[in-house]
Amino acid sequence: MSNESGANATRDGAIRYAVNAWCLPNNNSLQDIEQSAQIGAGAIGLWEGKFRDGEDDAILEALKRYNIQAGIVMPHHWTILPTPLDPGGYVDWKTKCEGICKSIRRLAKFKPAGIMVGPGVSGDPDKRLSPDHVAESLSRIARVAEDCGVEISFEPLAMRRGAAVSTLPETIALLDSVGSKSVHILLDVWHNWPEENLHRNIRKYVDRLGGVQVNDVQFVERSWCDRTLPGDGRNVCTPIVATLLDAGFKGWFDFEVFSDDGRWGNNFPDSLWKMPHDEFLKKGHAAFERCVSDARKMIADGKLPD
């Protein structure tokens, strides 16, 4: 691979903290880079959907100037099967696969920690998408990634969102069927926290995890775009982080908190997106640091989840 990121991310045991640009909807890519660097993030998960025409060189220069690397980056369309959130409306799986492959060739120049790909969701827990075509598409995507010298970060999505692939065992079976060393798993706290035997699965498959998206879950989940800071709400993030650290996880912790301010159909009065994004990032980083501190205390006290 062309970089040290992913499943073998660090040699010194330090926490690797990144920011996902999709959760900064009011920023452009250059603002994402500057603000993430200012809070001490080591990487920024650029989203191609924000790129302006002819901006690639400016983004590369800004990464260098602020001494921050490209983290787990997102193609414009990043799921293999359709989702209700697809930019521009419905796109069939073949067109999506072509688009993801094209995006990989473009995004490879940023030398990212990974390129995010997901299975797709229906948005309805009673209408789970069929996983047909996911393995076929992911095999092609992986070959393109190998040719470009980058890794794919495959993210299982929530069963309660009607995802085609949800649990860690399902994801491992998919990746094993594809058989590419260029694909690792991107675990998302919000998507996977209800998974049966999650902590045992994390321990079993920790070497296959290249990144973890950190956030937390509201007591009453008002929409997919209603997440909260790590350690807040149900505080499912802290025990997951504890299990990850105890199991030897060495990948990226990627801050990703969606909090609808009306742009996704729900103008929540307590939306975190209503504060300036630089303040939001500071609060998010401080919350994650508390989460890590509490997780380490759980380990020291021998209070890890089963």
Residue pairs with C-beta under 8 A, 6 or more apart in sequence:
1 149
1 150
1 151
1 182
2 111
2 149
2 150
3 69
3 111
3 112
3 113
4 10
5 43
5 69
5 71
5 112
5 113
5 114
5 151
5 210
5 251
5 252
6 113
6 114
6 151
6 153
6 184
6 210
6 211
6 251
7 184
7 207
7 208
7 209
7 210
7 250
7 251
8 250
9 16
9 113
9 210
9 250
9 251
9 252
10 16
10 250
13 250
15 253
15 292
16 42
16 43
16 250
16 251
16 252
16 253
17 40
17 41
17 42
17 43
17 252
17 253
17 255
17 285
17 288
18 36
18 41
18 42
18 43
18 44
18 45
18 71
18 72
18 113
18 211
18 252
18 253
18 254
18 255
19 32
19 36
19 39
19 41
19 43
19 44
19 45
19 71
19 254
19 255
19 281
19 284
20 45
20 47
20 71
20 72
20 74
20 213
20 254
20 255
20 256
21 27
21 29
21 32
21 44
21 45
21 46
21 47
21 50
21 74
22 45
22 47
22 49
22 74
22 256
22 258
23 255
23 256
23 257
23 258
24 31
24 32
24 35
24 277
24 280
24 281
25 263
25 273
26 273
26 277
27 35
27 50
27 277
28 50
28 52
29 46
29 47
29 50
29 51
29 52
29 55
29 59
29 62
30 55
30 58
30 59
30 62
31 277
32 44
32 46
32 50
33 44
33 59
33 62
33 63
33 66
33 68
34 62
34 66
35 277
35 278
35 281
36 43
36 44
36 68
36 281
37 44
37 66
37 67
37 68
38 278
38 281
39 278
39 281
39 282
39 285
40 285
41 68
41 255
41 281
41 285
42 68
42 69
42 71
42 252
43 68
43 69
43 70
43 71
43 72
43 113
43 252
44 63
44 68
44 69
44 70
44 71
45 70
45 71
45 72
45 73
45 74
45 112
45 116
45 254
45 256
46 59
46 70
46 71
46 73
46 74
46 107
46 110
46 112
47 73
47 74
48 73
48 74
48 75
48 76
48 103
48 106
48 107
49 74
49 76
49 87
51 59
56 106
56 109
59 110
60 109
60 110
63 69
63 70
63 110
69 111
69 112
69 113
70 107
70 110
70 111
70 112
70 113
71 112
71 113
71 114
71 211
71 252
71 254
72 112
72 113
72 114
72 115
72 116
72 153
72 186
72 210
72 211
72 252
72 254
73 107
73 110
73 112
73 113
73 114
73 115
73 116
74 115
74 116
75 99
75 100
75 103
75 104
75 107
75 115
75 116
75 117
76 87
76 99
76 103
77 86
77 87
77 91
77 96
77 99
77 100
77 103
78 100
78 116
78 117
78 118
79 86
79 96
79 117
79 118
79 119
79 120
79 121
79 157
80 93
80 96
80 97
80 100
80 117
80 118
80 119
80 120
80 133
80 134
80 137
80 138
80 141
80 164
81 93
81 96
81 119
81 120
81 121
81 129
81 133
81 134
81 164
82 90
82 91
82 92
82 93
82 96
82 120
83 120
83 121
83 123
84 121
84 122
84 123
85 264
91 99
93 120
93 133
93 137
96 137
97 137
97 140
97 141
100 117
100 137
100 141
101 140
101 141
101 144
103 115
104 115
104 141
104 144
104 145
104 148
104 150
105 144
105 148
107 115
107 150
108 115
108 148
108 149
108 150
111 150
112 150
113 151
113 153
113 210
113 211
113 252
114 150
114 151
114 152
114 153
114 184
114 186
114 210
114 211
115 145
115 150
115 151
115 152
115 153
116 152
116 153
116 155
116 186
117 138
117 141
117 152
117 153
117 154
117 155
118 154
118 155
118 156
118 157
118 163
119 129
119 131
119 134
119 154
119 156
119 157
119 163
119 164
119 165
120 129
120 134
120 157
120 163
120 164
121 129
121 157
121 158
121 161
121 162
121 163
121 164
122 128
122 129
122 161
122 162
122 163
123 161
123 162
123 224
124 162
125 159
125 160
125 161
125 162
126 162
127 162
128 159
128 162
128 163
128 164
129 162
129 163
129 164
130 164
131 164
131 165
131 174
134 164
134 165
134 174
135 174
135 177
135 178
138 152
138 154
138 174
138 175
138 178
138 183
139 178
139 180
141 152
142 152
142 178
142 180
142 182
142 183
143 180
145 151
145 152
145 180
145 182
145 183
146 180
146 182
150 182
151 182
151 183
151 184
151 210
152 180
152 182
152 183
152 184
153 184
153 185
153 186
153 210
153 211
154 171
154 174
154 175
154 183
154 184
154 185
154 186
155 185
155 186
155 187
155 188
155 191
155 213
156 163
156 165
156 166
156 167
156 168
156 170
156 171
156 185
156 187
156 188
156 191
156 192
157 163
157 164
157 165
157 166
157 188
157 191
158 166
158 190
158 191
158 192
158 224
159 166
159 167
159 194
159 195
160 194
161 191
161 224
163 191
165 171
165 174
166 191
166 192
166 195
167 192
167 195
167 196
167 201
168 185
168 187
168 192
168 195
168 198
168 201
168 202
168 204
168 205
169 201
171 185
172 185
172 205
172 208
175 183
175 185
175 208
184 208
184 209
184 210
184 211
184 251
185 205
185 208
185 209
185 210
186 209
186 210
186 211
186 212
186 213
186 254
187 202
187 209
187 211
187 212
187 213
188 212
188 213
188 215
188 256
189 212
189 213
189 214
189 215
189 216
189 217
189 230
189 236
189 237
189 240
190 213
190 215
190 216
190 217
190 227
190 256
192 198
193 217
193 234
193 236
193 240
195 201
198 240
199 239
199 240
199 243
199 304
199 305
199 306
200 306
202 209
202 240
202 243
202 244
202 247
202 249
203 243
203 247
206 244
206 247
206 248
206 249
209 244
209 249
209 251
210 251
210 252
211 251
211 252
211 253
211 254
212 240
212 241
212 244
212 249
212 251
212 252
212 253
212 254
213 254
213 255
213 256
214 230
214 237
214 241
214 253
214 254
214 255
214 256
214 288
214 291
215 227
215 228
215 229
215 230
215 237
215 255
215 256
215 257
215 258
216 227
216 228
216 229
216 230
216 231
216 232
216 233
216 234
216 235
216 236
216 237
217 227
217 228
217 233
217 234
217 236
218 226
218 227
218 228
218 233
218 234
219 233
219 234
222 266
222 268
223 260
223 264
223 265
223 266
224 258
224 264
225 258
225 259
225 260
225 264
225 266
226 258
226 259
226 260
226 266
226 268
227 256
227 257
227 258
227 259
228 257
228 259
228 272
229 257
229 272
229 283
229 284
229 287
229 288
230 237
230 238
230 241
230 255
230 284
230 287
230 288
230 290
230 291
231 237
231 238
231 287
231 288
231 290
231 291
231 294
232 287
237 291
238 291
238 294
238 295
238 298
239 295
239 298
239 304
239 305
241 253
241 291
241 292
241 295
242 294
242 295
242 296
242 298
242 299
242 304
242 305
243 304
243 305
245 292
245 295
245 296
245 299
246 299
246 304
253 288
255 281
255 284
255 285
255 288
257 272
257 280
257 284
258 264
259 268
259 270
259 271
259 272
259 273
260 266
260 267
260 268
260 271
260 273
261 267
261 268
261 271
261 273
261 274
262 271
272 280
272 283
273 280
275 283
298 304
